[in-house]
Amino acid sequence: MQATLEAPSHITHQRPWRSTGPWGRFAHNSSCHSNRRVQNRGQLDHWQHTHQKARQLAASQTDDAPPAEGGVDDLTATKAMGMGSWRLKGSMDPPFEGLTAQVEGLWRHMLDRDLKLYPMDKKYKYLDSLDPERTAGMWGYTDIQPPEKGDPRWPRMQIENRCYQSSVFRKLHIELAHRQDGLQVIHCVMYPRTEYDLPILSFDMVGNNGRVSLVCIDPCPVAADRSLPPIYVSLVRQLQQQYHLENNRAVPSWGKEIFSDLCIIIRPSASEELANFVKYTIALTQAHLQLSKQTSQVQSNKSSRLAEIKAGHKRYAVQHLKNSSTRGVLAAAFTPAVADEYMTNVMFDTPQE
């Protein structure tokens, strides 16, 4: 599925979002009552600068990057290739293949030479419930015949992972899962290094029998109070308004300690709603990457803030490991031991001290 991102013409002229936090109240009161004395001009200037920057980012999120002179740019080439050499290429439905190709293309395009492969154990790159000992070789999976329904090995489950890293991101993980009975999953997490005060952007898409049944995306906060930086709040709200996204599913109990108040979790009821989610995901990923380039490391003398960020990353992993649904699917396809190992070492690992 191709998702073309177009910023609406009115976005740069939109009235500033009215925050419920202290920055928003201060700016709103100042604009409504110009004759009232401003107590802290520095705070107002900071809020206006933050909001202006967020508006610019929201308006600039487009995947139509200019081509390199005399050729095609990396992002356009990646989109043309689709999922390229993924083993599961052709097995996943179009929404999953399209979103995978676009997100991976954004990583390569925007991080460029800063993007490196993450040192992931080879046994996690591809898992097949019909070849748990990995004896088939790199491409031998194509020769394995899927079992018939009623066979104790049915349904076959295949999982493929790609992981990257950069100077700002400790781990950029994208996972595809395909089960023979129709279950399909894309799971993506962008883990910043803990020296950077950035949210953990993550999204999931789940499908069953050709229909996307659940989508979820959130810039998960690392702050102890689950707050996001002001620029993120403004940016995310503008993009959600732009793509007309509203929740129709509740956050699961294990996620209430890690998801922000801006988490989007939807059961799409129409193709347009799914397309808007895909566009929003690509736009937010692009904005997140852009903000990461403008973020500096937290100073080493701010030990309390660094400790809070590390605690936020640990909290993210610990809470996700409480997801019994994911664990149950993995345990049924492989074994409970493999499910624990995979979730702890691949999906929700914590940074080394």
ABEGO torsion letter per residue (X at the ends): XBBBBBBBAAAAABBBBBBABAAAAAAAAAAABAABBBABAAAAAAAAAAAAAAAAAAAABBABBBBBBGBBBAAAAAAAAEAEABAABGABBAAAAAAAAAAAAAAAAAAEAABBBBBBBAAAABBBAABAAGAAEAAAAAABBBBBBGBAAOBBBBBBBBBBBBAABABBBBBBBBBAAGBBBBBBBBBBBAABBBBBBBBBBBBBGGBBABBBBBBBBABAAGBBBAAAAAAAAAAAAAAGBBBABBBBAAAAAABBAABBBBBBABAAAAAAAAAAAAAAAAAAAAAAAABBBBBAABAAAAAAAAAAAAAAAAAAAABAAAAAAAAAABBAAAAAAAAAAAABBBBBX
